[in-house]
Amino acid sequence: MRQIQFVIASVLLLMIAGCEPFAKSYADTSVPKMYEAGNVSNFDYVGEPIKVITWNIRFGAGRLEWIIDSCGEMALADYDSVEIIMQRIADTLNVIDADIVLLQEVDIESKRSGFMDQVQFLLDNTNLNYGAYAPMMEVDFVFSDGLGRINTGNAILSKYELTEAERIKLSLRTDQSTLVQYGYARRNIIKAKIPDLVQAGKDFYAVNIHATAFATDKTKEKHIERYLEELSSISDNGNMFVSGGDLNSVPTGSTIDFCANDMCSNDEIDYTIEGHEEHREGSYFGNFDSEPNILDPLYNLYQPAIDIELRNLSEHFTHAPSTSISSDGSLTKYDRKLDYLFTNKVWKPASGKTHQSAWHLSDHMPVSGIVQLDVE
């Protein structure tokens, strides 16, 4: 309910904004914002395997009990606290030493994170050189809780140059009023070519997605279908990709109801699914018949960094909100898998890893893997 309330409050700005839109909309495809590190280091690709990581960094807020998605009262994080978390994220990326990084929930001009450009910060504090950023939510002013300006989205960071980058529009939710939908998240896929990684005339792409979390209609299904279309287009043209992100979906065979875990003490049930008991929005993964198995086509067509036999093991859980409190009052560090990596090449055996030691830096944990480009 908090998300809906802050969107409605934001849209009220229309009453004083005249004809100027305060929440940006996007064409079906558009050009992301491109970045370079302050000091670019040259990396010559000589055929070695490529390490990739995906990570939803929660706008550098760590485990902040944020008023929108947690049980706390905090709306804003000051610049100094965000800088501490972002430096720890940068340090983690440096230790992992990935060649390509897929990030979700990155802020570049948001009051809630001290107006830090987090893409530039990471490029300037890691061994990564180039970046592409696609906004998911670009709102001039959010009245609710003093949130102010928000510009947050997805990013691709790389040691190697990124070219022909695209922001690919995803469907809006249909379970919201027009007023709420106007100021709500515009989710997207961001794709970029990496010319240094061309193999035998085959182009190499990095593809990053952040699918909807809170939809109770079939918007998530549309997002995954569009994602599959983009990956199939790359493969059908004989090219290579590494891809992943926060799919906000659990693997087949997983628990699908986390409502009790995610409830705040003063929460009201957000909605009722026809034929089911009441559930908390964003904590239930059976909103439509095929949702519990929505990721099967990805596993059937492409290679996952975390083997299919291991995907439901607790050691590969990637997410738990700060609302997940166990009966003894301790914080549940991770309780479900929402974050994934796939390729149409081959992963180095046993290279897939879920970095659960980073649990304190976000409500999502990074997943990494090593792709062998010279192996069919």
Secondary structure, DSSP 8 states (H G I E B T S, - for coil): -HHHHHHHHHHTTHHHHTT--SB----SEE--EEEE-SS-------S--EEEEEEE-GGG-TT--BTTTSSS-B----HHHHHHHHHHHHHHHHHHT-SEEEEEEEESS-GGGTT--HHHHHHHTSS--EEEEEEEEEEEEE-GGG-EEEEEEEEEEESS--EEEEEEE----SSS-HHHHHTS---EEEEEE-GGG-BTTB-EEEEEEE--SS-SSSHHHHHHHHHHHHHHHHHHTT-EEEEEEE-----TTS--B-HHHH--TT----EE-TTS-EE-TTSBS-SSTTGGGTTHHHHHHSEESS-GGGTTSGGG--B--TT-B-TTS-B-S--B--EEEEESSEE-TT--EE-GGGGGG-SB--EEEEEETT--
